[in-house]
């Protein structure tokens, strides 16, 4: 019987596995990089073991160090989580060779299915070889992992070599394996998958379907179970194919078989030989704990002949520290507050005050809602996210709320092209026009030496804020009666944390939180501006600034100062949170200055290069 589990992972999934272990009375062991020394997963585990370094290649991808950590901490089992080494058969073998229990499928099953190329060949679906113009568009994919890493859509043959190079670099950084392959890219299909669970006694469960069509950069954003709108015949076909794939390789434990559904036909994509990020929606619908079942299977217990019945509908949304309106750029900083209504389940690897760094995935949390019907589950999740207090770096929260309420999703007509069609409307700023006034009134109260208003009239007070990229100036003044007035607005209440306004008979209540110059007014984020702005330009025209924190991993071949560049030409690549981002020339001209080199770490706003425009 397992008594102590090391989770060979970090963040949300490590905390998720620890939660089940505590419920089962199993001791927990965390591993952590230097960057994660104070991370939540390291704090909540019974024991934590340091992996020296910060880069994944030096820490969470070092299977030898993780096995040593398990033995040193007295663990008798290892759970891989997802990502990193979770689909690495050599790591699974190393765990077993060390006399530890591997909470996952047999290494030979991982080997057969974890590489997308080998999995397709096993099912008679070998990926194409040399790509020609007639094959376009194609999708470049990492053979050894998922999560959108190492994936690129190629629509022009001239771009293929460049995208293969970038995909290999991402795959190597994320999975320690740079094997990639190409496959036909089906436009605007639905991403549908089947959760399986198998024991060592010959039983294989197909635990229904999930739809994961809402994706950005080939990484899932919103998932639900069961997948809506599938015919009974297609559902049976998906279940049968998933079970057949599992049996073909002697699979045990939890896994997922993924398909692309287009025009009523299912195309096999891959089998993920691990727990998926979106597993909670299946748990909610079937009333099970997949991690507990993984542990039972690893201990040799048999599953029941049939899974429990499915009940209701569940939807999950992934909350990321990223800016969807700015190319999904990852964001870093302190997560000052994360509070989501308890009407939904929240899986997270962060708590109030934790830093969100540059080294790993930008996932903050997953919110999961379960209800008797799909419409009720969607409404519950959208409402909870809308009411949540999320203070810190920019997130995709507003995008999630709008996505969940979009007509294509509510009517189950979404596909993988959803964000390609609707991103502009989903990210259009819609700030509260009264938020700056509420912030000004709260700030005035907080700065009052008496904790309230002096019983004297005053000259109008002026404050300036940056909101949704635009400056806003607000004016208010104190009254003789000790209250406040603002043009066209009744101030019913104001203190440092709460303001109540009335406009045209409508009462508006605001909660205000301030962190330096950053102010959160309900869901609107403001930045206090100085009273007298600096008129001096900060950067020369044509300056390219880092849009995010990260590491410069590559400069375009042969690029030197003085070189002629074309508009849109890639100049350099930044890696942030395991994804690579191109920095391109803003216009045709000359590279006047190049201020960085490979390996340089940069912060947002760092000057990278300067391009002067050709007259």
Secondary structure by P-SEA (a helix, b strand, c coil): cccbbbcccccaaaaaaaaaaaaacbbbbbbbccccccccccccccbbbbccccccccccccaaaaaaaaaaacccccccccccccccaaaaaaaaaaccccccccaaaaaacccaaaaaaaaccccccccccccccbbbbbccccccccbbbbccccaaaaaaaaaaaaaaacccccccccccccccccbbbbbbbbcccccccccbbbbccccccccccccccccccccaaaaaaaaaaaaaaaaaaccccbbbbbbbbcccbbbbccccccccccaaaaaaaacccaaaaaaaaaaccccccccccccbbbbbbbbccccccccccccccccccccccccbbbbbccccccccccccccccbbbbbbcccaaaaaaaaaaaaaaccccccccaaaaaaaaaaccccccccccccccccccccccccccccaaaaaaaaaaaaaaccccccccccccbbbbbbbcccbbbbbbbbbcccccccccccccccccccbbbbbcccbbbbbbbbbcccbbbcccbbbbbbcccccccccccccccccccccccccccccccccccccccccccccccccbbbbbbccccccccccccccccccccccccccccccc
